[in-house]
Amino acid sequence: MSGAKSKKDEKDTAELTALQAALSAEHAAVYGYGVVGGLIGEARRSEARAAYDAHRARRDELARAVRALGGTPVAASAGYALPFAVTDSDAAVRLAAELEERVAGVYSDLVRAAGGERRRTGADGLREAAVRAVRWRGGSVPFPGLAERASTVSASASATPTG
């Protein structure tokens, strides 16, 4: 009996770790879209706003899921280091695509670690991020969140907190 409980505890721990990583990535995405929104051209401003709102909603959903597993949701950092200088609308578009690819990578980890409804949450988050990345980038990649992740995204898949 204790072996079964131990496996359940391990699964819950892995799921909680993946949820926390996804929550951290969503915090970073919300921050990043604040930068995107400030520099994006008028033609794509509503798209940036919709993505910002979607990431805020996902962030809140993940915080609830962390609490449901008995965890304390990770807090957002005061700031995040961006992966490159964002000084104009073109760079803002590149940042939006990068944010989505990073978020997709973390959601792929959640799909792997979770079961049931939380696995569906991870799959939905992965799909939504991949679709937004395609829209921002203007093209797709095979297996969003997987192949490109191996060489370009850190284990946490979120921007680096700065303070």
C-alpha positions in Angstrom: 0.0 0.0 0.0 2.8 2.4 0.8 4.3 1.8 -2.6 1.1 3.0 -4.3 1.0 6.0 -2.1 4.6 6.8 -2.8 3.9 6.6 -6.6 0.9 8.9 -6.2 3.0 11.4 -4.1 5.7 11.3 -6.8 3.1 12.0 -9.5 1.6 14.8 -7.5 5.0 16.3 -6.9 5.9 16.1 -10.7 2.6 17.6 -11.6 2.9 20.4 -9.1 6.5 21.1 -10.3 5.2 21.3 -13.9 2.3 23.5 -12.9 4.6 25.9 -11.1 6.9 26.0 -14.2 3.9 26.8 -16.4 2.8 29.5 -13.9 6.3 31.0 -14.0 6.2 31.0 -17.8 2.8 32.7 -17.8 4.1 35.4 -15.4 7.0 36.0 -17.8 4.6 36.1 -20.8 2.3 38.6 -19.1 5.3 40.8 -18.4 6.6 40.3 -21.9 3.3 41.3 -23.5 3.4 44.5 -21.5 6.6 45.3 -23.5 5.1 44.1 -26.7 2.0 46.2 -26.2 4.0 49.3 -25.7 5.9 49.0 -28.9 3.7 47.0 -31.3 2.3 48.7 -34.4 -1.3 49.8 -34.5 -2.2 47.0 -36.9 -1.4 44.2 -34.4 -2.2 46.0 -31.2 -5.5 44.1 -30.7 -3.8 40.8 -31.3 -1.2 41.7 -28.6 -4.0 42.7 -26.2 -5.9 39.4 -26.8 -2.7 37.4 -26.1 -2.0 39.4 -23.0 -5.5 38.7 -21.7 -5.2 35.0 -22.6 -2.0 34.7 -20.7 -3.4 36.5 -17.7 -6.4 34.1 -17.7 -4.1 31.0 -18.0 -1.9 32.4 -15.2 -4.9 32.7 -12.9 -6.1 29.2 -13.9 -2.7 27.7 -13.1 -2.5 29.5 -9.7 -5.9 27.8 -8.8 -4.5 24.4 -10.0 -1.4 24.8 -7.8 -3.6 25.6 -4.8 -5.8 22.6 -5.5 -2.7 20.4 -5.2 -1.9 22.0 -1.9 0.9 24.2 -3.2 1.6 28.0 -2.9 1.6 29.5 -6.4 5.0 31.0 -7.4 4.9 34.8 -7.4 5.7 36.9 -10.4 9.1 38.7 -10.4 9.2 42.4 -10.4 10.9 42.3 -13.8 12.3 39.9 -16.3 15.3 40.1 -18.6 14.2 40.0 -22.2 15.9 37.6 -24.6 17.0 40.5 -26.9 16.6 44.3 -27.1 13.0 45.3 -28.0 13.1 48.8 -29.4 10.6 48.8 -32.2 7.5 47.1 -33.6 9.4 44.5 -35.5 11.3 43.5 -32.4 8.0 43.4 -30.4 6.6 40.9 -32.9 9.7 38.8 -32.6 9.4 38.9 -28.8 5.7 37.9 -28.9 6.7 34.8 -31.0 9.5 34.0 -28.6 7.2 34.3 -25.6 4.7 31.9 -27.2 7.4 29.4 -28.1 8.7 29.4 -24.5 5.3 29.0 -23.0 4.6 26.1 -25.5 7.7 24.3 -24.2 6.6 24.5 -20.6 3.1 23.3 -21.4 4.6 20.3 -23.2 6.2 19.4 -19.8 2.9 19.8 -18.1 1.2 17.5 -20.6 3.9 14.9 -19.8 3.6 15.3 -16.0 -0.1 15.6 -15.5 -3.1 13.5 -16.0 -6.8 14.1 -16.4 -8.1 17.6 -16.5 -4.7 19.1 -15.8 -3.2 17.3 -18.8 -6.0 18.8 -20.9 -5.1 22.2 -19.5 -1.5 21.7 -20.6 -2.6 20.5 -24.0 -4.9 23.4 -24.5 -2.2 25.8 -23.3 0.3 24.2 -25.7 -2.1 24.4 -28.6 -3.0 28.1 -27.9 0.6 29.1 -27.6 1.6 27.3 -30.8 -1.2 28.9 -32.7 -0.2 32.4 -31.5 3.5 31.7 -32.3 2.5 30.8 -35.8 0.5 34.0 -36.2 3.3 36.1 -34.8 6.1 34.4 -36.7 4.2 34.0 -39.9 5.1 30.3 -40.1 5.0 27.1 -38.1 7.5 24.7 -36.7 7.1 20.9 -36.4 6.1 19.8 -32.9 5.8 23.2 -31.2 7.3 23.3 -27.8 9.6 20.3 -28.4 12.3 20.3 -31.1 13.2 23.9 -31.0 13.1 23.8 -27.2 16.1 21.5 -26.9 18.5 24.1 -28.2 17.0 27.4 -27.3 15.0 27.4 -24.2 16.1 27.0 -20.6 14.7 24.4 -18.3 12.3 26.8 -16.8 11.3 28.2 -20.2 10.7 31.6 -18.7 12.5 34.9 -19.0 15.0 35.5 -16.3 13.7 37.5 -13.4 15.6 40.7 -12.8 14.4 41.7 -9.4 
